[in-house]
Amino acid sequence: MYHAVYIHVPFCQSKCLYCDFPSYPQYFPQYTDEYLQALTYEIESSEIQLAECATLFIGGGTPSLLAPVQLEKIFTALYKKGWQFSESSIEVNPGTINREKLECMHEMKINRLSFGVQSFDDKLLGLLGRIHTAKQAKANISLAQEVGFDNINLDLMYGLPQQTLAQVEFDLEQAARLNTTHISSYALKIEPDTKLDILVNQGKIQTLSDDLADSMYDLIPLRLAEYGLKRYEISNYARPGYECRHNQVYWHYQPYKAFGVAGCSFNGNSRTTNTFSLPDYLAAAKQNLEIPYELEELTIDMRRAEYLFMNLRLTNGFSPEIFKQVFNEDIYIVYRDVLTKYLNNNLLQILPNGNISLTSLGIKYSNIVFGDLL
């Protein structure tokens, strides 16, 4: 039984400097309709069963590049399967959205938008290679609310080259003023072989000092709490009742199914990842063949470690009792040394409900804990 569905739309207008996600601006728009036909084929060929409160997330790439009639093709295929979703999200680039698309999304029963704002500073947006402006972001978020969306996430980034602490504070204030229900705040990570990585290695872009990045990290949860958004996961903050259900499927290590090129699925025991080659994906669908994929069988040690790694991202941590139900093992025996070490040095804590979670300090240095678990 799968608890979530992810659909990958791999097209972008242009690729941001920091992006290492599977997105292919070189294939847009000429292969869009052919891709949607292949995606529809993959969905219709699926025989999975969904849990009653399953969620949907359409990501990319830039799914908001799709025209309304193209978006409708995806939902027609989903609803033909009889699938219903308690939460339906779609990623939106503020530079690719308008009233017609928003109204179509609303009619298609999408009930959560995730705007990739990243910053409200035009200079930083230009540095990142973003195609929108701060003015566009504000206007289109307000337009989405006018259309009827009351569950809106904003993605923000910090630790950007040339970014100041004052700019981070300004971004948080602007996001809060828009009265959105959820904010995801991510530190910039320079991935190998991205355009940004090349520019940094060439000395054309300078990264921030660790001290300044730490100051930004410390500021974010404090300011967002003042604005009424509570941290519930390492990088995610929400107003009460607006925590992202879809992402919690991942964090609770529940099965999910992904469709589309590069889509990664998890059934509880193994992962399958669709081919990253768009031509191969299209060719298989055109010939009514199985989509090429890679299979990764997970050992019990891998599944235990990943279960803890994902659940510990949540501020509520994980329940030792549920761990025992899932793996038929006592967490205090299997991970005795790691738990003792990090409980003693204040990176882990036992909550009043018996759950084990990261402390505030532990969240900041979570990679150290995760490294030991993995």
Secondary structure, DSSP 8 states (H G I E B T S, - for coil): -EEEEEEEE---SS--TT--SS--GGGTTTTHHHHHHHHHHHHHH----EEEEEEEEEEES-GGGS-HHHHHHHHHHHHHTT---SEEEEEE-GGG--HHHHHHHHHTT--EEEEEEE-S-HHHHHHHT-S--HHHHHHHHHHHHHHT---EEEEEEES-TT--HHHHHHHHHHHHHTT-SEEEEEE----TTSHHHHHHHTTSS----HHHHHHHHHHHHHHHHHTT-EEEETTEEE-TT---HHHHHHHTT--EEEESTT-EEE-SSEEEEE-S-HHHHHHHHHTT----EEEEE--HHHHHHHHHHHHTTBTT-B-HHHHHHHHSS-HHHHTHHHHHHHHHTTSEEE-TTS-EEE-HHHHHTHHHHHHHH-
